């Protein structure tokens, strides 16, 4: 086992994973571009094709978490709600405290069969990130600039476009707006005090406007809100780099299904409802801190093999020609060509490290870090 762990942490193994991911990602992005004329003929067919193409990319990251890292995911939820997961549209409200919380969210999307069609409210800058951002464009991900005056109309229009989406989806919302850090928490609680709101211990003050706009525009399409609270056992601090190194983590997710009709339509009442929800999420995190588990029973959604099968398909397709190329390069190329190839690999590794850096807590968005009053309502 120690030998296997050492093998997983080797740079060459990580480069193989990223080579397959990046090259297959660019191929899939090209295929997505080829679907553009189809949107004019059959919008729904184009959407279904892009759902499958998107799955080919995002499921590779799920495979890295589940099959390469071996990370275990335990779900705490009401058994009566469990059969509905994956069989209805839902808004997922998830805390934003860990570098791989989005990846754990994708894992549960995959286990309930909605990974390819899952949505998120993401910052506009991510749309320019190769592979993932370009994939999201064709999946009709909702992007925002975090400037409410500009976002109000564009976000609402993007949400309205999802009302006739052909397959079930989960819409992921990080209502805190940015990843939790001690500095952001301190500033956020200053805002809470100035507004007379109860302070939170484990969360930032939620941004209510985006939540209200999402709920209002998806009423009649989405059946429920899944209040989701994530934590890791033994104070683990998981990272994407750790996943690539084969490190195993233990994630616990507590999910409550809240019918959408229970959420007020009035903006002020909806904001108050969301603040109360985050106070409850805080109490769940406190319970976890004290007991090492969330309240309620656990269920085990089955681990699906498709993410692994998809990665193996692309690995077989792309590694064979790479092997032939390397063999020919070693046998016939000059020393200068070999050195140039090594330099190219190094440049690619730097690019990969930059992409990983976008998930790291200490390199997260400065949104919420400015020491000025924040407009949360």
N, C-alpha and C positions, 0 to 999 in steps of 0.2 A: 504493500500500500504506500509506503514511504517513497519507494522507487517510482511508482506511478505519479505521485504528487510532484516529485522532482522533475519528472518528464513534462508534466503539464506546465510547469513554471518556466520551461526553456523558451528562449526568444524565438527559436525556429518554429515551435508549435504555435505561438501567438501570431507569427507572421503568416503561417498557413491559414489560420482562422480568418485573419483580416484580408488576406489575398482572396480567399473564396468569397468573403462578404462583399468586398469592394468591387471585384470584377463582375460577380453575378449581379450586384446592385446596379452597376452602370449598364449591363445588358438589359436588365429589367426596366430601368429608366428609359432606355431606348425603345423597348417594346411598348411602354406606356405612351411615349410620344407617337408611336405608330397607331395608337387607338384614337388619336384626335379626330380623324375624319369620321370615325364611327359614332362620335358624339352627335354629329349632325343627322345621322340616320336613325340610330336607336340609342338614346341616352341611357336607358336602363341596362341594355346589354353591355354598353361601354363601362358602366359602373360595376357590373358583375365581373367583367374581365379584370378590371383594375383591382377589385377586391382580392382576386386570386393572385395577381401579380404582386400586390402589396404584401400579401401573406408570405410570399417567397422571400421577401426581404426581412420583415419583422420577425418571422418565426426563427430565423437564424440566431437572433439574439436570445430568443427564448430557449433555443436548443443549447446555447452556451451556458445559460443559467441552470437549466434543469439537467442536461445530460453531461456537459463538460465539468461544470462546477459541482453538480450534485446537490445544489441548494434545495432544502426541503421547505415546503409551503403548507402551513396548516390554516384551515379556514374555520372561523368561529361564526356561526350564523343560526338563525331559526330554521329547523328542518322543514317547516311549512313553507318558507319562502324559497328554499333551495331548488325545488322543481321549476321555478319561474326563471331562474338565472339562465341567460342565453336564449330564452324563448320570448323575450320582450325587449323593447327599447328602454334604455335607462340612462339616467345621469349619475355618474359615479363621482362622489365627493371624497377625495383622498387627501390625507395629510402629506406635507411636503418636507420631510425631515432627513431623508437619506439619499445618497447618490444614485441608488438603483431602485428607488420607489417606483419610477415609471416602468422599469423592467419587470418588477413583481406584478404591477398592474397588467402588463402585457401577458404575463404567465397565466393569470386568472382569465383574461380574455380568451386565451388559447384553449384553456381547459373547458370553457363553456361555448367554444365554437364561434366567437365573435371577434377574433384578433384581426382578421383581414378587413373588417368593416368598422373597427373601433375608431373613435374620433377623440380629439383633444382640442382645448383652447390653448394655443401656443403663441409664443412671441414671434413677431414677424421675422426676426433675424434667423430663426431656425429654418425658414423656407429656402434659405440660400445654402444650407449645409448639403453637400453632395449625398446622394443615395437616399438618406432618410428624408431630408427636407423636400427633395424633388418628388419622392414617392408620395409624400403627404399632399403635395399640390394636386395630384391626380385622384387622391382619395377624398378631396374636398374638406380637408382639415380647416378649421376656423382659425385664422391668424389675426393677431391684434398688435397694435403699436404701443399699447399701454398709455394712450392718450385718449381719455374718454370722449372728448369732443369729436375726434375722428373715428373712434371705434364704435360708437353707438350705432351708427347707420350700417357700417360695413359688417360688423359682427351679426347684427340682426338679419341682414340680407343673407349672409352665409348660413345662418341657422335655418332660415325659411327654406333654403334650397334642400335641406335634409328632410323636409316633411314627406316627400315622396320617395325616400330612399328604399331600394328594393329588398334589402335584407336587414335583419335585426342588428343593432349596433349599441355599443355603450359609449357615452360621451363623457370623457374624463375631465374633471375640473379640479385644479389646485386652487381653491378659493383664497388661500393665503397670498397668492400672487407671486411668490418667490420662495426659495428654499430657506428653511429655518436656520438661523445662525444666532449666537448669543447677542451680537450687536443689533441685528434686525429685531430680535425679540425685545430688547431693551427699549428701542425707539418705538416699536409697536405698542408696548404697554404704556409708554408716555402718552400716546394718542388715546389709548383706552381710558386712561385716567382723566384726560382733558374732556372726553366725551361722556364721562360718567358711566362707562361700561365696565363690567366685571373683568378683572385681569385673568389672563390665561397663563398657565405654567409651561405647557408643552407645545403650544401653537402660537402663531402670529394672529393678529386680528384679521378676520376674513374680509375680503373685498366683496361687498354685497351687490354692487351694481352689475358686475358680470354674471353673477349667479341669477339675479332677478331677470335680466335680459334673456339668459339661456332658458330658464324655466318658462317664461312667458311665450317665447317663440317656439318652444317645443311642446306646449300643451296640446293635448289631442293626438300627439305622435308618440310621446314618451309616457310610459306607464308609471314609473316610480323613480325615486332617488335612492341610490344605494350609498348610505353613509358608511364609508370604509376607513378604518383606522389601522395603520400598519406599524409594526414594531419588530425588532429582532432580539432573539434570546441572548442572554449573557452579555448584554451591552455591546453586542457586535456592531462594528462600524463598517458595513459592506461598501465596496467600491467596484466600479466596472473593471478596473485593473486587477483587482482581487479575483473577480469572476474569471477573467482571462488566464490568471495564474492557477486556476483550478481550485481556489479556496471555497470551501463549503460553508454556507450560511444557513440559518434557521429562521425563516420568516413566519410571523403570525399575523393574520389579517382578520379583523372583526368587521362584519358587514351586517347592517340593519336595512331592511327594505321598508321604505316609507312611500306609500301611495302618493302620487303627485297632487291629487285633489286635496290632500291635507296641508299643502303649502299655500299660504295666502297669496292672492293675486295683487293686492295693493303693495306698492314698492316699499313703503315704510314698514308695513307689517311683515313683509317677506324678509327685510333686513333684520328685524328683531328676531324672527324665526331662525335665521341663519346664525346669529350671534348665540342664541340659546343652544343650537345644535353644536357649536364649537365648545361651549361650556360643558356639554355632555361628553364630547370627544375628549376633552381634557380629563374628565373624571374616569373615562375608560383607560386612558394612558396612566393615570395615577394607580388604578386598580392593577394594571399590568406591572407597573413598577414595584408594587408591594407584593404581588402574588406570583409574578412570572407567567401569567396567562390572562386572557380576556374573559369576561363573563359569558356564560352560556355553553351549549354543547359544541363539539367539533364535528365536522364532516370532511370527507376526503374526496374531492373531485378527481376523477381518474386522470392520470397523466397520459396524454395522447401522443402517439408515435410520429405524427405527421411532421412536426418540427424537425425531428432527427432525420426522418426519411428525406425531407426536402434538402437539408444540409448535405447529406451523403450523396444525393443526386448531383448537386452543384460541385461538390468536391471531386467526384469521379469525372465529371465533365471537364473541369478546369485544371486539375492537378496533372492529368496525363499529358496534355500538350506542354505544360510547364516543365515536366520532367524531361520530355524530349528536347525542349529548348535548352535546358541547363546542361544536358549531356552533350549536345552539339556545341554549346558555348565552351565547355571545358576542353573538349577534344580538338576544336579547330580555331578558337578565337585567340587573338593576341592578348598579351598581358594588359595592354591599355583597355581593350574591350572588357576584359574581366573586371578591371578596376572601375570602369564606368558603370558596369552592372551593379557592383557592390555599392557604389555611390548612389545609384538610383534606388536600391533597396533601402539604404539608410534614409534617403529623402522621403520615401513612402512611409517608413517607420515614424518619422517626425510628423508627417501628416496624420497618421493614425493616432499618435500621442496627442495631437491637437484636438482631434475629435473626441478622444476620451476625456480630455481636459474640460470639455464643455459640460460634463456631468459632475465635475468635482465641486464639492461644497465650497472650498476656499477660492474657487474661481467662478462662483455663481454670479447671477445678476446682481447689480448694485441697487436694483429696484427695491425700495423699502429701507435702504440704508441711509438715505439723506436725513440729516437731523433737522427736519422741518415738519410741521404738522402734515399728516397724510389724510387725504380724503378717502375714507373707507366706505362711506355711505352712498 
